Every structure is written in C-alpha cells, then in structure tokens.
Amino acid sequence: MVKRKFREPLEDRKGNLLFDGFSVKELAEKYDTPLYVLSEKRIRDNYNRLHSMLINNYKHVRVYYAVKANTNLTVLRILQSEGAYLDTVSPGEVFMGLSSGYTPEKILFTGTSVRNDELRFLVGTNITVNVDSQSELDRLLKIAVPPVVSVRVNPEVGAGHHSHCITAGPDSKFGLMEEDAVKAYATAKKARVERFGIHMHIGSGILEVEPYVLAVEKLLSIAKRVHEQVGVEFEFIDIGGGLGVPYNPEDKDLDLAEFSSKIVVPFKSKVKEYGLGKPFLCVEPGRYLVCDASILLTSVNTVKVTSTKKFVGVDAGFNTLVRPTMYGSYHPILVANKVAQADKETYDVVGPICESGDALAKDRQLPKVEEGDLLAVLNAGAYGFSMSSQYNSRPRAAEVMIRQGKDVLVRKREELSDLMTSQRMQSGS
C-alpha cells in the first residue's frame, strides 16, 4: 500500500479517490463516462488567492477570466459572482458572457483576423474592443467610433509551455509592434476616441516570472511613448494572462508572491514615474483559475498486451481531451479505485479514436489496470471540454459541478441524435 500526496480538492479515502468530497466512482456510475467533474470551491479559491495577492501591492486591479479555457456557463457565473471581468476572443464568447450575467463594461474582446460582421456585432454589444491590427482599427472606426479602444502590443518577448502557445515575439501573428502601435493610437485619437487601454499577451502556461518582467517593462515604455507623443491617458494597462499551473510531477507552482513583488510593485512605481495616472492593472488568467478545478473520468474497457507494449484502452480519446495529442502535454492519471496501490506496470493509455496519435499518456507507471477500472485524468479544467469535438462521430461528454455539497449536472451528455444537429440531408438522386 502507498500513501500518495494529494492537493485539494483530491482525497484518498480507503483506496478510492474523492473529488471535493465526492466519490468519483459513484459519480461515474451515476453520470457515465467520459465525464468532466468540476469543483466550484476550487474555482473560487483560485480566483481569490490571485486577486488578494495582486491587490496587496496595487489597489486598482481587474482580473479578466480568459473564457477560452473553460466556457461552461456555470463557471462563468461563479467567477462573475466573485467580481471577475471577462477576456473574450470571439463573438461567441462575448455572447456567452452576456448570457451568463456580465455587463458590457466588464467584457474585453481581443480577437485576430476579425471579420467586419463580427466588428458590427461587437459594436452593438457596447463591450470594449482590443484591436490586433491597423486594419482592424480602420474597419472598426468605419462602423462606429467606440468610446474606448485598446491596442494589443507585441512587446517582442514571448513565452509558453509549447511553441503553439507563444503569442508574442518577432514571429508572432498577434499584436502591433511599437511603431505601428503609436500610429494606431494616433488614428484612434484623431477619430475622437475618448478612452484608451493598452494590452499585451506573451503566451500560455508560464511558470517563471522573468518573461513577464521583461515584457511589462517594454509594455510600459510603449505606454509612456504613446502618452507623451499622442496625448493618450490610459484607463487600463493589461499585461495579459498565461499564468501557468504544474502538470508534470517536477513542476513547481508559479510563485504569486514573487509575481506580485517583481511585477506589481515595479508596475506601480513606473506608472507614477511615467506620469500615467492610476490605470487599472489587468491580468487575464484562464488556466490558473480552472485547470486543477476539474478532472476527467474515463472507464477502462480494454487491456491489450503486445510483444512491446501494454495498452489501457479507455472511453475518452483526443475528441474528449486533445491536449496530450496536440501539445504532447502531460496530465497526471490515477486509477481512481486503486489509489492506495503501488505503480507496478507501464502502460500507454489510449482512447477509442481511429488515429495512432490518440493517447492520453505513454509509458505511464500505474497500478495493475484491469477492465472495469476507472481512471481520473487530473488538471482537465482548462482547454479540456472547450477543445473537445465530435470527431469520429462521438458525442461530447457531460459536465458535473460539485457545489454546495451537491453534484449538479451543468452540461448534459450529447446523444447520437445531436450529431445531426444543423445538418440538412439532401436527396441522393
């Protein structure tokens, strides 16, 4: 027997895994698998931990939740009740935010390659638009002159857990370089835009503070230049998101105290030195707020042994959780009904998708796995369901929220008939 170290909301009770006080085995029996299980308490705790650390050193703070991480309406509503703002990247996310109770002034849109009809929709909602290019700004101003405009700046410093997640630097498609940003603000000022923000986002899944230090220094120097040359007063300065969480066993938590001391304290000092007033300092966490607040439960249906491999076949594939296939991401996996048993075997954990890349884990040490066992894939709350699909014509999973001592269905499991939604079958003749 082994005693594993668990972080909240995980718990070992007599060899069976509990999540926020609930037996995951019982949840799987009640709702079937694959199944995403979320913890309301953990989401609230993550938000308040971050918000409290930031306002310790600067009172004018806004925490924008990056909706793309997890778009469940109940998740949005929970964060709305905590006072969060929203970072959105599509009209659909704006629609979801408004539908879940956010007022327009608490929603920021940061898109790329934005269509004209999308810009018209955004203008009609009265949210704040953060432009990604001179083209987008010019087209926006032809539709209407909004009361507030923000510009996404490329600080030429990028970071992230995977090359696909680095969103700044010389090769990035995102944002405006310094000279172009100055021109964009001049264009907006000439069009009589009255209020302004400035924004950057350098990447996702960052566990070190240093990339933020360099990027924030550059962002503030650009803000100073725009202020002096264009006469812009900034209502907010948004340093983006990307706050990482530990996935691998060797990963360490992002040091929030260090983040606050090396980012927030110098920010406050530089804002004063540069004569930028008292703008709101904005951050855009997504993964940090929801990642460890959810697990994915999946049932073992097959154990296959070949001359070179032992495969554990489960009912969740990259249609359910694409990160391991797309990014080579590591997700801890527990045999939920055997958490007290030692890791004795090496397995590839694979799904039902007709692709060789459909693996949740490779060469993973686990207790001896048998058909009928239940696996729990941890850290599944960020970019789990939101990136899932109906590939191979498989309906998407259900989502259950643990809240106020109850298990509540917050997204029903799709049925086979849902695969035909929106299709219009034409005659074969």
VONUSE-215598 format. One record per residue (C-alpha): x, y, z; residue in three letters. Coordinates in nm, 2 decimals, m for minus. Layout:
N
<east=X north=Y up=Z residu=ALA>
...
This chain:
429
<east=0.00 north=0.00 up=0.00 residu=MET>
<east=0.12 north=0.35 up=m0.08 residu=VAL>
<east=0.02 north=0.69 up=0.05 residu=LYS>
<east=0.00 north=0.94 up=m0.23 residu=ARG>
<east=0.02 north=1.32 up=m0.17 residu=LYS>
<east=m0.29 north=1.49 up=m0.30 residu=PHE>
<east=m0.38 north=1.85 up=m0.34 residu=ARG>
<east=m0.73 north=1.98 up=m0.28 residu=GLU>
<east=m0.99 north=1.90 up=m0.40 residu=PRO>
<east=m0.84 north=1.54 up=m0.43 residu=LEU>
<east=m0.85 north=1.30 up=m0.14 residu=GLU>
<east=m0.78 north=0.93 up=m0.08 residu=ASP>
<east=m1.04 north=0.75 up=0.12 residu=ARG>
<east=m0.97 north=0.39 up=0.18 residu=LYS>
<east=m0.81 north=0.35 up=m0.15 residu=GLY>
<east=m1.08 north=0.53 up=m0.35 residu=ASN>
<east=m1.04 north=0.87 up=m0.50 residu=LEU>
<east=m1.27 north=1.16 up=m0.38 residu=LEU>
<east=m1.30 north=1.49 up=m0.56 residu=PHE>
<east=m1.43 north=1.78 up=m0.35 residu=ASP>
<east=m1.57 north=1.52 up=m0.10 residu=GLY>
<east=m1.75 north=1.31 up=m0.36 residu=PHE>
<east=m1.66 north=0.95 up=m0.46 residu=SER>
<east=m1.56 north=0.97 up=m0.83 residu=VAL>
<east=m1.66 north=0.60 up=m0.87 residu=LYS>
<east=m2.01 north=0.69 up=m0.76 residu=GLU>
<east=m2.02 north=0.99 up=m0.99 residu=LEU>
<east=m1.91 north=0.78 up=m1.28 residu=ALA>
<east=m2.18 north=0.52 up=m1.20 residu=GLU>
<east=m2.44 north=0.80 up=m1.18 residu=LYS>
<east=m2.35 north=1.00 up=m1.49 residu=TYR>
<east=m2.15 north=0.75 up=m1.70 residu=ASP>
<east=m1.81 north=0.83 up=m1.86 residu=THR>
<east=m1.63 north=1.01 up=m2.01 residu=PRO>
<east=m1.72 north=1.27 up=m1.75 residu=LEU>
<east=m1.58 north=1.61 up=m1.65 residu=TYR>
<east=m1.62 north=1.69 up=m1.28 residu=VAL>
<east=m1.57 north=2.04 up=m1.16 residu=LEU>
<east=m1.53 north=2.20 up=m0.82 residu=SER>
<east=m1.70 north=2.53 up=m0.75 residu=GLU>
<east=m1.50 north=2.58 up=m0.43 residu=LYS>
<east=m1.16 north=2.53 up=m0.61 residu=ARG>
<east=m1.25 north=2.79 up=m0.88 residu=ILE>
<east=m1.35 north=3.04 up=m0.61 residu=ARG>
<east=m1.03 north=2.97 up=m0.41 residu=ASP>
<east=m0.81 north=3.01 up=m0.71 residu=ASN>
<east=m0.97 north=3.34 up=m0.80 residu=TYR>
<east=m0.95 north=3.48 up=m0.45 residu=ASN>
<east=m0.59 north=3.37 up=m0.40 residu=ARG>
<east=m0.47 north=3.55 up=m0.71 residu=LEU>
<east=m0.69 north=3.86 up=m0.66 residu=HIS>
<east=m0.57 north=3.90 up=m0.30 residu=SER>
<east=m0.21 north=3.87 up=m0.39 residu=MET>
<east=m0.24 north=4.14 up=m0.66 residu=LEU>
<east=m0.43 north=4.40 up=m0.46 residu=ILE>
<east=m0.18 north=4.37 up=m0.17 residu=ASN>
<east=0.06 north=4.59 up=m0.38 residu=ASN>
<east=m0.18 north=4.79 up=m0.60 residu=TYR>
<east=m0.54 north=4.86 up=m0.53 residu=LYS>
<east=m0.65 north=4.93 up=m0.89 residu=HIS>
<east=m0.67 north=4.57 up=m1.02 residu=VAL>
<east=m0.90 north=4.39 up=m1.26 residu=ARG>
<east=m0.89 north=4.01 up=m1.31 residu=VAL>
<east=m1.02 north=3.92 up=m1.65 residu=TYR>
<east=m1.11 north=3.55 up=m1.68 residu=TYR>
<east=m0.99 north=3.41 up=m2.02 residu=ALA>
<east=m1.31 north=3.24 up=m2.13 residu=VAL>
<east=m1.15 north=3.01 up=m2.39 residu=LYS>
<east=m1.00 north=2.80 up=m2.11 residu=ALA>
<east=m1.35 north=2.68 up=m2.00 residu=ASN>
<east=m1.67 north=2.82 up=m2.14 residu=THR>
<east=m1.92 north=2.64 up=m1.92 residu=ASN>
<east=m2.19 north=2.89 up=m1.82 residu=LEU>
<east=m2.19 north=2.79 up=m1.46 residu=THR>
<east=m1.81 north=2.85 up=m1.44 residu=VAL>
<east=m1.87 north=3.20 up=m1.59 residu=LEU>
<east=m2.14 north=3.27 up=m1.34 residu=ARG>
<east=m1.93 north=3.16 up=m1.05 residu=ILE>
<east=m1.65 north=3.40 up=m1.15 residu=LEU>
<east=m1.90 north=3.67 up=m1.22 residu=GLN>
<east=m2.02 north=3.64 up=m0.86 residu=SER>
<east=m1.66 north=3.68 up=m0.74 residu=GLU>
<east=m1.62 north=4.01 up=m0.93 residu=GLY>
<east=m1.43 north=3.89 up=m1.23 residu=ALA>
<east=m1.42 north=4.06 up=m1.57 residu=TYR>
<east=m1.41 north=3.86 up=m1.89 residu=LEU>
<east=m1.14 north=3.82 up=m2.16 residu=ASP>
<east=m1.30 north=3.70 up=m2.48 residu=THR>
<east=m1.16 north=3.61 up=m2.82 residu=VAL>
<east=m1.47 north=3.55 up=m3.03 residu=SER>
<east=m1.83 north=3.68 up=m3.07 residu=PRO>
<east=m1.95 north=3.35 up=m2.93 residu=GLY>
<east=m1.76 north=3.41 up=m2.61 residu=GLU>
<east=m1.90 north=3.76 up=m2.58 residu=VAL>
<east=m2.25 north=3.61 up=m2.63 residu=PHE>
<east=m2.18 north=3.35 up=m2.36 residu=MET>
<east=m2.05 north=3.62 up=m2.12 residu=GLY>
<east=m2.35 north=3.84 up=m2.17 residu=LEU>
<east=m2.58 north=3.54 up=m2.14 residu=SER>
<east=m2.42 north=3.45 up=m1.80 residu=SER>
<east=m2.48 north=3.79 up=m1.65 residu=GLY>
<east=m2.17 north=4.00 up=m1.73 residu=TYR>
<east=m2.24 north=4.37 up=m1.81 residu=THR>
<east=m2.08 north=4.50 up=m2.13 residu=PRO>
<east=m1.83 north=4.72 up=m1.94 residu=GLU>
<east=m1.68 north=4.41 up=m1.78 residu=LYS>
<east=m1.61 north=4.23 up=m2.11 residu=ILE>
<east=m1.30 north=4.28 up=m2.32 residu=LEU>
<east=m1.27 north=4.14 up=m2.67 residu=PHE>
<east=m0.92 north=4.06 up=m2.81 residu=THR>
<east=m0.95 north=3.89 up=m3.15 residu=GLY>
<east=m0.73 north=3.83 up=m3.45 residu=THR>
<east=m0.83 north=3.82 up=m3.82 residu=SER>
<east=m1.17 north=3.97 up=m3.72 residu=VAL>
<east=m1.44 north=3.99 up=m3.98 residu=ARG>
<east=m1.65 north=4.31 up=m4.05 residu=ASN>
<east=m1.97 north=4.14 up=m3.94 residu=ASP>
<east=m1.81 north=4.04 up=m3.62 residu=GLU>
<east=m1.70 north=4.40 up=m3.56 residu=LEU>
<east=m2.05 north=4.52 up=m3.62 residu=ARG>
<east=m2.18 north=4.27 up=m3.36 residu=PHE>
<east=m1.92 north=4.38 up=m3.11 residu=LEU>
<east=m2.01 north=4.75 up=m3.16 residu=VAL>
<east=m2.37 north=4.66 up=m3.10 residu=GLY>
<east=m2.29 north=4.50 up=m2.76 residu=THR>
<east=m2.10 north=4.80 up=m2.63 residu=ASN>
<east=m1.81 north=4.59 up=m2.50 residu=ILE>
<east=m1.45 north=4.71 up=m2.52 residu=THR>
<east=m1.26 north=4.60 up=m2.83 residu=VAL>
<east=m0.89 north=4.54 up=m2.81 residu=ASN>
<east=m0.76 north=4.58 up=m3.17 residu=VAL>
<east=m0.49 north=4.35 up=m3.31 residu=ASP>
<east=m0.40 north=4.54 up=m3.63 residu=SER>
<east=m0.43 north=4.87 up=m3.80 residu=GLN>
<east=m0.66 north=4.70 up=m4.05 residu=SER>
<east=m0.90 north=4.60 up=m3.77 residu=GLU>
<east=m0.89 north=4.95 up=m3.62 residu=LEU>
<east=m0.96 north=5.12 up=m3.95 residu=ASP>
<east=m1.25 north=4.89 up=m4.02 residu=ARG>
<east=m1.39 north=4.93 up=m3.67 residu=LEU>
<east=m1.38 north=5.31 up=m3.70 residu=LEU>
<east=m1.57 north=5.30 up=m4.03 residu=LYS>
<east=m1.85 north=5.11 up=m3.85 residu=ILE>
<east=m1.86 north=5.34 up=m3.54 residu=ALA>
<east=m1.63 north=5.54 up=m3.31 residu=VAL>
<east=m1.64 north=5.35 up=m2.98 residu=PRO>
<east=m1.60 north=5.53 up=m2.65 residu=PRO>
<east=m1.30 north=5.32 up=m2.56 residu=VAL>
<east=m1.03 north=5.15 up=m2.77 residu=VAL>
<east=m0.74 north=4.93 up=m2.66 residu=SER>
<east=m0.45 north=4.82 up=m2.87 residu=VAL>
<east=m0.27 north=4.49 up=m2.84 residu=ARG>
<east=0.10 north=4.55 up=m2.84 residu=VAL>
<east=0.37 north=4.29 up=m2.93 residu=ASN>
<east=0.64 north=4.35 up=m2.66 residu=PRO>
<east=0.88 north=4.13 up=m2.86 residu=GLU>
<east=0.91 north=3.89 up=m2.56 residu=VAL>
<east=0.73 north=3.56 up=m2.58 residu=GLY>
<east=0.70 north=3.26 up=m2.35 residu=ALA>
<east=0.49 north=2.95 up=m2.31 residu=GLY>
<east=0.48 north=2.57 up=m2.25 residu=HIS>
<east=0.46 north=2.49 up=m2.62 residu=HIS>
<east=0.56 north=2.68 up=m2.94 residu=SER>
<east=0.19 north=2.69 up=m3.04 residu=HIS>
<east=0.12 north=2.88 up=m2.72 residu=CYS>
<east=0.38 north=3.16 up=m2.75 residu=ILE>
<east=0.18 north=3.47 up=m2.86 residu=THR>
<east=0.45 north=3.74 up=m2.88 residu=ALA>
<east=0.79 north=3.79 up=m3.03 residu=GLY>
<east=0.92 north=3.86 up=m3.39 residu=PRO>
<east=0.74 north=3.57 up=m3.55 residu=ASP>
<east=0.40 north=3.60 up=m3.38 residu=SER>
<east=0.08 north=3.68 up=m3.57 residu=LYS>
<east=m0.05 north=3.87 up=m3.27 residu=PHE>
<east=m0.04 north=4.24 up=m3.18 residu=GLY>
<east=0.13 north=4.55 up=m3.32 residu=LEU>
<east=0.50 north=4.64 up=m3.29 residu=MET>
<east=0.59 north=4.96 up=m3.12 residu=GLU>
<east=0.60 north=5.20 up=m3.42 residu=GLU>
<east=0.27 north=5.06 up=m3.55 residu=ASP>
<east=0.11 north=5.08 up=m3.21 residu=ALA>
<east=0.19 north=5.45 up=m3.18 residu=VAL>
<east=0.03 north=5.51 up=m3.53 residu=LYS>
<east=m0.28 north=5.31 up=m3.42 residu=ALA>
<east=m0.33 north=5.53 up=m3.11 residu=TYR>
<east=m0.28 north=5.84 up=m3.33 residu=ALA>
<east=m0.55 north=5.71 up=m3.56 residu=THR>
<east=m0.79 north=5.65 up=m3.28 residu=ALA>
<east=m0.73 north=5.99 up=m3.12 residu=LYS>
<east=m0.79 north=6.16 up=m3.45 residu=LYS>
<east=m1.12 north=5.98 up=m3.48 residu=ALA>
<east=m1.22 north=6.12 up=m3.14 residu=ARG>
<east=m1.20 north=5.81 up=m2.93 residu=VAL>
<east=m1.21 north=5.93 up=m2.57 residu=GLU>
<east=m1.08 north=5.65 up=m2.35 residu=ARG>
<east=m0.79 north=5.41 up=m2.40 residu=PHE>
<east=m0.63 north=5.09 up=m2.28 residu=GLY>
<east=m0.31 north=4.91 up=m2.38 residu=ILE>
<east=m0.27 north=4.53 up=m2.38 residu=HIS>
<east=m0.02 north=4.25 up=m2.43 residu=MET>
<east=m0.02 north=3.87 up=m2.40 residu=HIS>
<east=0.30 north=3.68 up=m2.43 residu=ILE>
<east=0.20 north=3.32 up=m2.41 residu=GLY>
<east=0.03 north=3.04 up=m2.21 residu=SER>
<east=0.14 north=2.81 up=m1.93 residu=GLY>
<east=0.42 north=3.02 up=m1.79 residu=ILE>
<east=0.57 north=2.91 up=m1.46 residu=LEU>
<east=0.85 north=3.16 up=m1.44 residu=GLU>
<east=0.82 north=3.53 up=m1.35 residu=VAL>
<east=1.11 north=3.66 up=m1.56 residu=GLU>
<east=0.94 north=3.67 up=m1.90 residu=PRO>
<east=0.67 north=3.89 up=m1.75 residu=TYR>
<east=0.93 north=4.12 up=m1.60 residu=VAL>
<east=1.09 north=4.19 up=m1.94 residu=LEU>
<east=0.75 north=4.22 up=m2.13 residu=ALA>
<east=0.59 north=4.45 up=m1.87 residu=VAL>
<east=0.90 north=4.68 up=m1.89 residu=GLU>
<east=0.86 north=4.70 up=m2.26 residu=LYS>
<east=0.48 north=4.75 up=m2.25 residu=LEU>
<east=0.51 north=5.04 up=m2.00 residu=LEU>
<east=0.78 north=5.20 up=m2.21 residu=SER>
<east=0.55 north=5.19 up=m2.51 residu=ILE>
<east=0.27 north=5.33 up=m2.30 residu=ALA>
<east=0.49 north=5.61 up=m2.19 residu=LYS>
<east=0.58 north=5.70 up=m2.55 residu=ARG>
<east=0.21 north=5.69 up=m2.66 residu=VAL>
<east=0.12 north=5.91 up=m2.36 residu=HIS>
<east=0.38 north=6.16 up=m2.45 residu=GLU>
<east=0.36 north=6.16 up=m2.83 residu=GLN>
<east=m0.01 north=6.11 up=m2.88 residu=VAL>
<east=m0.15 north=6.25 up=m2.56 residu=GLY>
<east=m0.33 north=5.94 up=m2.46 residu=VAL>
<east=m0.44 north=5.88 up=m2.10 residu=GLU>
<east=m0.47 north=5.51 up=m2.02 residu=PHE>
<east=m0.77 north=5.38 up=m1.83 residu=GLU>
<east=m0.62 north=5.04 up=m1.80 residu=PHE>
<east=m0.29 north=4.86 up=m1.88 residu=ILE>
<east=m0.35 north=4.49 up=m1.94 residu=ASP>
<east=m0.05 north=4.26 up=m1.91 residu=ILE>
<east=m0.24 north=3.95 up=m2.04 residu=GLY>
<east=m0.26 north=3.60 up=m1.90 residu=GLY>
<east=m0.06 north=3.28 up=m1.93 residu=GLY>
<east=m0.01 north=3.22 up=m1.56 residu=LEU>
<east=0.09 north=2.85 up=m1.55 residu=GLY>
<east=0.00 north=2.56 up=m1.33 residu=VAL>
<east=0.21 north=2.25 up=m1.25 residu=PRO>
<east=0.12 north=1.95 up=m1.47 residu=TYR>
<east=0.44 north=1.74 up=m1.45 residu=ASN>
<east=0.55 north=1.60 up=m1.12 residu=PRO>
<east=0.87 north=1.81 up=m1.13 residu=GLU>
<east=0.68 north=2.14 up=m1.20 residu=ASP>
<east=0.66 north=2.40 up=m0.92 residu=LYS>
<east=0.37 north=2.63 up=m0.87 residu=ASP>
<east=0.40 north=2.98 up=m1.00 residu=LEU>
<east=0.52 north=3.19 up=m0.71 residu=ASP>
<east=0.24 north=3.45 up=m0.67 residu=LEU>
<east=0.43 north=3.64 up=m0.41 residu=ALA>
<east=0.73 north=3.67 up=m0.64 residu=GLU>
<east=0.50 north=3.77 up=m0.93 residu=PHE>
<east=0.34 north=4.04 up=m0.72 residu=SER>
<east=0.67 north=4.18 up=m0.59 residu=SER>
<east=0.85 north=4.17 up=m0.93 residu=LYS>
<east=0.56 north=4.27 up=m1.15 residu=ILE>
<east=0.30 north=4.47 up=m0.95 residu=VAL>
<east=0.54 north=4.67 up=m0.73 residu=VAL>
<east=0.75 north=4.79 up=m1.03 residu=PRO>
<east=0.44 north=4.85 up=m1.23 residu=PHE>
<east=0.31 north=5.09 up=m0.96 residu=LYS>
<east=0.64 north=5.26 up=m0.95 residu=SER>
<east=0.68 north=5.30 up=m1.32 residu=LYS>
<east=0.33 north=5.42 up=m1.37 residu=VAL>
<east=0.40 north=5.70 up=m1.13 residu=LYS>
<east=0.74 north=5.78 up=m1.28 residu=GLU>
<east=0.60 north=5.80 up=m1.63 residu=TYR>
<east=0.30 north=6.02 up=m1.53 residu=GLY>
<east=0.04 north=5.76 up=m1.64 residu=LEU>
<east=m0.20 north=5.84 up=m1.36 residu=GLY>
<east=m0.37 north=5.54 up=m1.18 residu=LYS>
<east=m0.47 north=5.30 up=m1.45 residu=PRO>
<east=m0.62 north=4.96 up=m1.37 residu=PHE>
<east=m0.37 north=4.68 up=m1.38 residu=LEU>
<east=m0.54 north=4.40 up=m1.57 residu=CYS>
<east=m0.44 north=4.03 up=m1.58 residu=VAL>
<east=m0.61 north=3.76 up=m1.78 residu=GLU>
<east=m0.58 north=3.42 up=m1.61 residu=PRO>
<east=m0.77 north=3.12 up=m1.76 residu=GLY>
<east=m0.58 north=2.81 up=m1.69 residu=ARG>
<east=m0.48 north=2.93 up=m1.34 residu=TYR>
<east=m0.84 north=2.96 up=m1.23 residu=LEU>
<east=m0.99 north=2.64 up=m1.37 residu=VAL>
<east=m0.72 north=2.38 up=m1.45 residu=CYS>
<east=m0.70 north=2.20 up=m1.12 residu=ASP>
<east=m1.07 north=2.26 up=m1.05 residu=ALA>
<east=m1.17 north=1.97 up=m1.28 residu=SER>
<east=m1.08 north=1.61 up=m1.36 residu=ILE>
<east=m1.18 north=1.39 up=m1.64 residu=LEU>
<east=m1.32 north=1.04 up=m1.55 residu=LEU>
<east=m1.28 north=0.77 up=m1.81 residu=THR>
<east=m1.36 north=0.39 up=m1.79 residu=SER>
<east=m1.12 north=0.11 up=m1.89 residu=VAL>
<east=m1.28 north=m0.11 up=m2.15 residu=ASN>
<east=m0.98 north=m0.29 up=m2.29 residu=THR>
<east=m0.64 north=m0.41 up=m2.17 residu=VAL>
<east=m0.42 north=m0.52 up=m2.46 residu=LYS>
<east=m0.07 north=m0.67 up=m2.42 residu=VAL>
<east=0.16 north=m0.70 up=m2.73 residu=THR>
<east=0.52 north=m0.81 up=m2.76 residu=SER>
<east=0.64 north=m0.45 up=m2.70 residu=THR>
<east=0.36 north=m0.26 up=m2.52 residu=LYS>
<east=0.08 north=m0.28 up=m2.27 residu=LYS>
<east=m0.22 north=m0.07 up=m2.37 residu=PHE>
<east=m0.50 north=0.05 up=m2.15 residu=VAL>
<east=m0.80 north=0.13 up=m2.37 residu=GLY>
<east=m1.04 north=0.39 up=m2.23 residu=VAL>
<east=m1.36 north=0.56 up=m2.35 residu=ASP>
<east=m1.20 north=0.91 up=m2.36 residu=ALA>
<east=m0.98 north=1.00 up=m2.66 residu=GLY>
<east=m0.85 north=1.32 up=m2.81 residu=PHE>
<east=m1.20 north=1.40 up=m2.90 residu=ASN>
<east=m1.25 north=1.44 up=m2.53 residu=THR>
<east=m0.92 north=1.58 up=m2.42 residu=LEU>
<east=m0.69 north=1.69 up=m2.71 residu=VAL>
<east=m0.40 north=1.84 up=m2.52 residu=ARG>
<east=m0.18 north=1.53 up=m2.50 residu=PRO>
<east=m0.21 north=1.47 up=m2.87 residu=THR>
<east=m0.20 north=1.84 up=m2.98 residu=MET>
<east=0.08 north=1.96 up=m2.75 residu=TYR>
<east=0.24 north=1.65 up=m2.61 residu=GLY>
<east=0.10 north=1.76 up=m2.27 residu=SER>
<east=0.14 north=1.56 up=m1.95 residu=TYR>
<east=m0.17 north=1.50 up=m1.74 residu=HIS>
<east=m0.14 north=1.31 up=m1.42 residu=PRO>
<east=m0.35 north=0.99 up=m1.42 residu=ILE>
<east=m0.48 north=0.80 up=m1.13 residu=LEU>
<east=m0.65 north=0.46 up=m1.11 residu=VAL>
<east=m0.94 north=0.60 up=m0.91 residu=ALA>
<east=m1.04 north=0.28 up=m0.74 residu=ASN>
<east=m0.68 north=0.18 up=m0.67 residu=LYS>
<east=m0.51 north=0.50 up=m0.54 residu=VAL>
<east=m0.35 north=0.32 up=m0.25 residu=ALA>
<east=m0.19 north=0.06 up=m0.47 residu=GLN>
<east=0.17 north=0.09 up=m0.59 residu=ALA>
<east=0.26 north=0.17 up=m0.95 residu=ASP>
<east=0.38 north=m0.16 up=m1.09 residu=LYS>
<east=0.32 north=m0.16 up=m1.46 residu=GLU>
<east=0.40 north=0.06 up=m1.76 residu=THR>
<east=0.11 north=0.14 up=m1.99 residu=TYR>
<east=0.01 north=0.35 up=m2.29 residu=ASP>
<east=m0.33 north=0.49 up=m2.20 residu=VAL>
<east=m0.52 north=0.52 up=m2.54 residu=VAL>
<east=m0.86 north=0.62 up=m2.65 residu=GLY>
<east=m1.12 north=0.49 up=m2.90 residu=PRO>
<east=m1.04 north=0.73 up=m3.18 residu=ILE>
<east=m0.92 north=0.58 up=m3.51 residu=CYS>
<east=m0.58 north=0.76 up=m3.51 residu=GLU>
<east=m0.24 north=0.64 up=m3.39 residu=SER>
<east=m0.19 north=0.97 up=m3.21 residu=GLY>
<east=m0.49 north=0.90 up=m2.98 residu=ASP>
<east=m0.31 north=0.86 up=m2.65 residu=ALA>
<east=m0.38 north=1.03 up=m2.32 residu=LEU>
<east=m0.04 north=0.91 up=m2.18 residu=ALA>
<east=0.25 north=0.70 up=m2.30 residu=LYS>
<east=0.48 north=0.48 up=m2.09 residu=ASP>
<east=0.30 north=0.58 up=m1.78 residu=ARG>
<east=0.36 north=0.40 up=m1.45 residu=GLN>
<east=0.03 north=0.28 up=m1.29 residu=LEU>
<east=m0.10 north=0.01 up=m1.06 residu=PRO>
<east=m0.20 north=m0.31 up=m1.24 residu=LYS>
<east=m0.50 north=m0.20 up=m1.45 residu=VAL>
<east=m0.80 north=m0.42 up=m1.53 residu=GLU>
<east=m1.11 north=m0.39 up=m1.74 residu=GLU>
<east=m1.37 north=m0.21 up=m1.54 residu=GLY>
<east=m1.13 north=0.02 up=m1.36 residu=ASP>
<east=m1.19 north=0.39 up=m1.35 residu=LEU>
<east=m0.91 north=0.64 up=m1.44 residu=LEU>
<east=m0.91 north=1.00 up=m1.33 residu=ALA>
<east=m0.71 north=1.24 up=m1.56 residu=VAL>
<east=m0.61 north=1.54 up=m1.35 residu=LEU>
<east=m0.58 north=1.91 up=m1.44 residu=ASN>
<east=m0.85 north=1.88 up=m1.70 residu=ALA>
<east=m1.04 north=2.20 up=m1.63 residu=GLY>
<east=m0.85 north=2.42 up=m1.88 residu=ALA>
<east=m0.88 north=2.35 up=m2.25 residu=TYR>
<east=m1.05 north=2.02 up=m2.18 residu=GLY>
<east=m1.41 north=2.03 up=m2.28 residu=PHE>
<east=m1.37 north=2.37 up=m2.46 residu=SER>
<east=m1.14 north=2.20 up=m2.71 residu=MET>
<east=m1.33 north=1.87 up=m2.74 residu=SER>
<east=m1.50 north=1.77 up=m3.06 residu=SER>
<east=m1.74 north=1.52 up=m3.22 residu=GLN>
<east=m1.46 north=1.36 up=m3.42 residu=TYR>
<east=m1.52 north=1.00 up=m3.53 residu=ASN>
<east=m1.89 north=1.10 up=m3.47 residu=SER>
<east=m1.87 north=1.06 up=m3.10 residu=ARG>
<east=m2.10 north=1.27 up=m2.88 residu=PRO>
<east=m1.93 north=1.50 up=m2.64 residu=ARG>
<east=m1.90 north=1.43 up=m2.27 residu=ALA>
<east=m2.12 north=1.56 up=m1.98 residu=ALA>
<east=m2.00 north=1.80 up=m1.71 residu=GLU>
<east=m2.09 north=1.78 up=m1.34 residu=VAL>
<east=m2.02 north=2.06 up=m1.09 residu=MET>
<east=m1.97 north=1.99 up=m0.72 residu=ILE>
<east=m2.13 north=2.29 up=m0.55 residu=ARG>
<east=m2.27 north=2.35 up=m0.20 residu=GLN>
<east=m2.24 north=1.98 up=m0.11 residu=GLY>
<east=m2.43 north=1.86 up=m0.42 residu=LYS>
<east=m2.34 north=1.71 up=m0.76 residu=ASP>
<east=m2.52 north=1.92 up=m1.03 residu=VAL>
<east=m2.53 north=1.84 up=m1.40 residu=LEU>
<east=m2.41 north=2.16 up=m1.57 residu=VAL>
<east=m2.38 north=2.02 up=m1.93 residu=ARG>
<east=m2.57 north=1.71 up=m2.04 residu=LYS>
<east=m2.41 north=1.44 up=m2.23 residu=ARG>
<east=m2.47 north=1.46 up=m2.60 residu=GLU>
<east=m2.67 north=1.18 up=m2.77 residu=GLU>
<east=m2.63 north=1.03 up=m3.11 residu=LEU>
<east=m2.91 north=1.25 up=m3.24 residu=SER>
<east=m2.70 north=1.56 up=m3.15 residu=ASP>
<east=m2.45 north=1.45 up=m3.42 residu=LEU>
<east=m2.71 north=1.55 up=m3.68 residu=MET>
<east=m2.79 north=1.89 up=m3.53 residu=THR>
<east=m2.78 north=2.17 up=m3.80 residu=SER>
<east=m2.73 north=1.91 up=m4.08 residu=GLN>
<east=m2.97 north=1.92 up=m4.38 residu=ARG>
<east=m2.97 north=1.59 up=m4.56 residu=MET>
<east=m3.04 north=1.62 up=m4.94 residu=GLN>
<east=m3.17 north=1.36 up=m5.17 residu=SER>
<east=m2.91 north=1.12 up=m5.31 residu=GLY>
<east=m3.07 north=1.13 up=m5.66 residu=SER>
